[in-house]
């Protein structure tokens, strides 16, 4: 399964942050106590079929269906990933009581669409809910009820590796998940470094790279893959580093433990068509 990472700075995909430098050794500090997570609809897209013009439909690349983008926020939680198999959909309808979710979509869990995006402080995430069905033409709103289960980080920590040679076969031992460099590809001023591990890197909150004994190297996550090979998963993470140096220092911010947080969703959004 291939997932594209955020290209812009200040975003985190499934736990891997790409953000401005912080003081070495700093760890996230929880905010004062708060209630349950706040849930809001921040985007809605309804794309209807083009009335039999399949050629134009294919050319446009439009995905027929209804998509809701949800924002979930909690000032004391550090969101890492969506526990997809634990999520439950209660209902997704329009205000004409048309069921927008087919039984197959419900059974397969494909109503959870795409990756989960997390803010650089870990307290806010965005995720999409999608169904290939669309509301009735007379509908004015859609209504969603579900329980989403988010994996959250506990006990933040920092690990450092003073030197990592940017070459295939070299090992990154800092942090909760040992990783090996599978390949390094140079493209102009960028070094595209592909890390692999048999274990999920979801407990990693941030990876930062530094010149040996010097300043931070600009970096970003460009791709994450989970490759299923004969029943065994291999996690692949590709980072783009703006450096021509043969070696860098690495700082990994991570969480020692995780917890699952059920988030009740009960929202209403205007269709706008």
C-alpha positions in Angstrom: 0.0 0.0 0.0 1.5 3.3 -1.0 0.9 6.6 0.8 2.1 10.0 -0.2 3.7 12.1 2.5 3.2 15.8 3.0 5.4 17.9 0.8 4.7 21.1 2.6 6.4 21.9 6.0 4.4 21.8 9.2 2.4 18.6 8.5 2.7 15.1 9.7 1.5 12.0 7.9 0.6 9.0 10.1 3.1 10.1 12.7 6.1 11.5 10.8 6.5 15.2 11.3 8.2 17.6 8.9 8.6 21.0 10.7 10.9 23.8 11.8 13.8 23.0 14.1 13.3 22.9 17.9 16.0 23.0 20.6 17.9 19.7 20.7 16.5 17.4 23.4 13.1 19.1 23.5 10.0 17.0 24.0 6.3 17.8 23.6 4.6 19.1 26.8 1.0 18.3 27.4 -1.4 21.3 27.7 -3.9 21.7 30.6 -6.7 19.2 31.0 -9.4 19.2 28.4 -12.7 17.4 27.6 -13.3 15.0 24.7 -11.8 15.8 21.2 -13.5 18.5 19.2 -14.8 17.2 15.8 -15.7 19.5 12.9 -16.4 19.2 9.2 -13.9 21.4 7.3 -14.6 20.2 3.8 -17.3 18.6 1.6 -17.2 17.4 -2.0 -20.0 16.0 -4.0 -19.3 14.8 -7.5 -22.2 13.4 -9.5 -22.0 11.3 -12.7 -21.9 13.3 -15.9 -25.0 11.7 -17.4 -23.6 8.9 -19.6 -20.5 10.8 -20.9 -18.0 8.2 -19.6 -15.2 9.6 -21.8 -15.4 13.0 -20.3 -15.8 11.5 -16.9 -12.6 9.6 -17.3 -10.8 12.6 -18.8 -11.7 14.8 -15.9 -10.5 12.4 -13.3 -13.5 13.1 -11.1 -14.2 10.5 -8.5 -18.0 10.1 -8.2 -19.3 10.2 -4.7 -19.4 12.2 -1.5 -16.4 13.1 0.6 -16.4 14.7 4.0 -13.1 16.1 5.5 -13.1 16.0 9.3 -10.8 17.9 11.7 -10.3 16.4 15.1 -8.5 18.4 17.8 -7.4 17.7 21.4 -4.9 19.9 23.3 -3.5 17.0 25.4 -3.4 14.2 22.8 -0.6 13.5 20.3 -2.3 11.8 17.3 -0.2 9.2 15.5 -2.5 7.1 13.3 -6.0 5.8 12.6 -6.8 2.4 14.1 -8.8 1.6 11.0 -10.0 -1.9 12.0 -11.5 -0.6 15.2 -13.5 2.2 13.6 -17.3 1.8 13.2 -19.7 3.6 10.9 -23.2 4.0 12.4 -24.8 5.9 9.5 -24.1 8.2 6.6 -27.2 9.6 5.1 -28.7 12.8 3.6 -31.6 14.7 5.1 -34.0 12.8 2.8 -32.9 9.6 4.7 -31.1 8.2 1.6 -28.4 5.8 2.8 -25.1 6.9 1.3 -23.1 3.8 2.2 -23.5 0.5 0.4 -23.2 -2.7 2.5 -20.0 -3.6 0.7 -18.4 -0.3 1.5 -19.4 -0.7 5.1 -18.1 -4.2 5.3 -14.7 -3.4 3.7 -14.2 -0.3 5.7 -13.5 1.7 2.5 -15.5 4.6 3.9 -12.3 5.7 5.6 -10.5 7.2 2.7 -6.8 8.0 2.3 -4.2 8.9 4.9 -4.6 10.8 8.1 -2.8 14.1 8.2 -1.6 15.4 11.6 -0.4 18.9 12.6 3.2 19.5 13.6 2.3 19.7 17.3 0.3 16.4 17.1 -2.9 17.8 18.5 -5.0 18.2 15.3 -5.6 15.7 12.5 -7.5 15.7 9.2 -9.1 12.7 7.6 -11.6 11.9 4.9 -14.8 9.9 4.9 -15.9 8.8 1.4 -18.7 7.0 -0.2 -19.3 6.4 -4.0 -23.0 7.4 -3.5 -24.3 10.9 -3.7 -27.2 12.7 -2.0 -30.6 13.1 -3.5 -30.9 16.1 -5.8 -33.4 17.7 -3.3 -31.1 17.1 -0.3 -29.6 20.1 1.5 -27.4 18.3 4.1 -25.6 15.1 4.8 -25.3 13.5 8.3 -22.6 11.3 9.6 -22.5 9.2 12.8 -19.4 7.1 13.5 -16.8 6.1 16.0 -13.2 6.7 14.9 -10.4 5.2 16.9 -7.1 7.2 16.9 -3.8 5.9 18.1 -2.1 8.5 20.4 1.4 8.7 21.7 2.3 8.5 25.4 5.6 9.2 27.2 7.5 11.4 24.7 11.2 10.8 24.3 14.2 11.8 22.1 17.0 9.7 20.7 20.0 10.9 18.8 22.5 9.3 16.4 25.6 11.4 15.9 26.5 10.0 12.5 24.6 8.2 9.8 26.4 7.5 6.5 24.0 8.1 3.6 24.6 4.8 1.8 22.6 1.7 1.2 22.9 -0.8 4.1 23.7 1.7 6.8 21.6 1.4 10.0 19.6 4.0 11.9 19.4 2.8 15.4 18.1 5.9 17.2 14.4 5.7 18.2 11.9 2.9 18.8 12.2 1.3 15.4 15.6 0.3 13.9 15.7 1.1 10.2 18.1 0.4 7.4 18.8 2.5 4.4 17.6 0.6 1.3 18.8 3.2 -1.2 20.1 6.7 -1.7 19.4 8.6 -4.9 20.8 12.0 -5.7 18.7 14.5 -7.6 20.4 17.9 -7.8 20.8 19.3 -4.4 18.5 16.6 -2.8 19.4 13.2 -1.4 16.4 10.9 -1.5 17.0 8.4 1.3 14.7 5.3 1.5 14.6 3.7 4.9 13.0 0.2 5.5 12.0 -1.7 8.6 9.9 -4.8 9.3 8.2 -2.8 12.1 5.8 0.1 11.8 7.3 3.6 12.4 4.0 5.0 13.7 5.5 5.8 17.2 8.0 8.2 15.6 6.8 11.8 15.9 9.6 13.5 14.1 12.9 12.9 12.3 15.4 15.7 12.0 18.7 15.7 10.2 21.8 17.8 10.9 25.2 18.5 9.4 27.8 16.7 11.4 28.4 19.1 14.3 26.3 21.8 12.6 22.9 23.2 11.7 19.8 21.4 10.8 19.4 20.1 7.2 16.2 20.9 5.4 14.2 17.7 5.0 10.7 16.5 4.1 8.9 13.2 3.8 8.0 12.3 0.2 6.6 8.8 0.4 5.6 6.0 2.7 4.8 2.5 1.6 3.7 -0.7 3.3 4.8 -3.6 1.1 3.3 -7.0 1.7 5.8 -9.7 0.7 4.6 -13.3 1.2 2.5 -12.3 4.3 5.2 -10.2 5.9 5.0 -6.4 5.9 8.0 -4.2 5.1 7.6 -0.5 6.0 9.4 1.9 3.6 9.9 5.6 4.3 11.5 8.0 1.9 13.0 11.3 3.0 14.3 14.1 0.9 17.3 15.8 2.5 18.8 19.1 1.1 22.4 18.1 1.5 25.4 16.9 -0.5 27.2 15.6 2.6 28.1 11.9 2.8 26.8 11.7 6.4 24.4 13.4 8.8 23.4 13.4 12.4 19.8 12.3 13.2 17.4 13.2 16.0 14.3 11.1 16.5 11.4 12.3 18.6 9.1 9.4 19.5 6.7 7.9 22.0 7.4 5.0 24.3 3.8 3.8 24.3 0.6 4.3 22.5 -3.1 4.3 23.5 -6.3 4.0 21.5 -8.7 7.0 21.7 -12.4 6.4 20.6 -13.8 9.6 19.0 -17.5 9.9 18.6 -18.5 11.7 15.4 -22.0 13.2 15.0 -21.9 15.9 12.3 -24.1 17.6 9.8 -22.9 19.4 6.7 -24.6 21.4 3.9 -24.4 19.9 0.5 -24.1 23.1 -1.4 -25.4 21.8 -4.7 
